[in-house]
Amino acid sequence: ATVLGVYLASTQGFKQALAFGDIQSARSNYYLRKSLQSELSDNIPLVRAYMKKLETGGIPARKEGLTLDTFVWESMKNSSATLETPSELLRESRIFYRSVNDIQAKVVNNTYGVTQANKLLQEIVDRMEKEVLPKFESNTLEIKEWLSKKDVEV
């Protein structure tokens, strides 16, 4: 009876530890993805302001850089939850940062004119707003609902 009691207690403890680990992982993933979603959302007005500056600022505006917020994106390099993020969301984020920076660099070195650059940047902004950010929202909502069923608020 003692052996059986110890076995049952350890099994139950193991199950609780796994459940706790799942909850901790989900919380970490929720906060990481929500933070990246917010950072990407915050970068859209920066891109729009840059586009406006290009249209009205002449040659000096073309030589000025565009600085995107990248704190979360850079911090994700050190997070164990990063690779638990759906690859599609990571891919879309990477494409956003790379494309905007590439266009800005091509404006500075006169490879792209203002009209071409603004057209490409507008396409990126539209895609982010209509396709990518809603995917982030849907994904984080799923995690939030799962956590809510476990009586964990985020």
N, C-alpha and C positions, 0 to 999 in steps of 0.2 A: 504494500500500500504506500509506503514511503517513497519508493522508487517511482511509482506511478504518479504520485503527487508532485514530486520534483520535476518529472518529465512534463506533466501538464502545465505546471507553473512556468517552466522555462519556455515551452512552446508558446504560451500566451504572451510572455514577455517579449519573445522574438517577434510575434505578430504585431505587438504594440510598437516595437522599435521600427519595424518596416513601415507601419502606417504613419508614424511620426516623421520618418525620413521622406516619405512621399509628400506629406503636407509641407515640410520645410522646402523641399525641392520645388513644389508648385508655387509656393510663396515667392521664392527667389526668382523663378522664371517669370512670374507675373510682374514683379517690380522691375526686372531687367527689361522685359518687352515693353512695358508701359513707359518706362523712362526713354527707351529708344524711340518709341512712337512720339512722345512729347518732343524730343530733340528734333526729329525729322519735321514735325509740325511747326516748330519754332524756326526752322531753317527756311521754310517756304516764304515768309515775309522778307527774310534777308535776301533771298534770290530775287523776289519782286522789286525790292528797293534797288538792288544792283541793276536790274533791267531798266528801271526808270532813270537811274543815274547814267547809264550808257546812252540812253536816248537824249538826255538833256545836257549832259556834262562835257561833251566834246572829247578831244584827245586826252586831256588830263584824266578824265573819268575812266578812259580805256586802260590807262596805265596803273590805276589803283586796283588793288586786289579785292577779292571777295573772301571774307573770313566766315566760314560756317562754324556753327557750334559743333564740336566733336568730342566733348568731354565723355559722354556716355559711350559713343562709338569707340573711342580709344580705351576707355576703362573696360570694355567688354573683353579686351585681350587678356585680362587677368581674372576673368570670372569663369568659374566652373560651369555656370548655367548657360554660357554663350552657345556651346555646341548642342544644347538641348533645345535651342530656338529653332523653329522650322527653317530648313535651308532656304525655302522660298523667301522668307522675310529677311534673312541675312543677305541673300543675293540681291534683293531689291534695294536694300539699304546701301550695300556696297556699290551697286550701279549708280545710285543717286549721288553719293559722295564723289565717286570717280568721274562721272559725267559732268557734273557741275564744275568741278575743279579743272577738268580737261578743257571745257568750253572757255572758262575764264582765262586759262593760260593761252589759249589760241586767240583770244581777244587782245591780250597784252602783246603778243608777238605778231599781231596783224594778220594772222591766218584767217580769222573770221571777222567780218564786218559786224556792225551793230545789229543790222536787220537779221542777218543769219543767226547770230548768237542769241538774240532775243527770241527768235522763232524756236530754236532748239531748247532754250531754257523754259519757254512757255510749255512746250510739249512735256518736259520733265515734270514741271509743277502740276500740270493737268493730270498726268499719270499718277503722281503721288497722291493727289487729292481724291481722284475718282476710283483708283484701283488699290494702291498699296496701303494707304492709311486705313481704309475700311477693312482690309485683311488683318491688319494689326488689331483693330478694334474688335473684330470678330474673335480673333485668337485669344486676346486678353479677357474678353467676356466669358469665353468657355472656361478658362482657368478660374475666373472669379466665381462663376456658378458652381464649379466643382468644389472649390474651397468653401463656398457658402453651405453646401450640403454637408460638409464636415464641421460646420459651425465655426469656421475661421473667416474673419473679416479682413479684407484688404482695402 
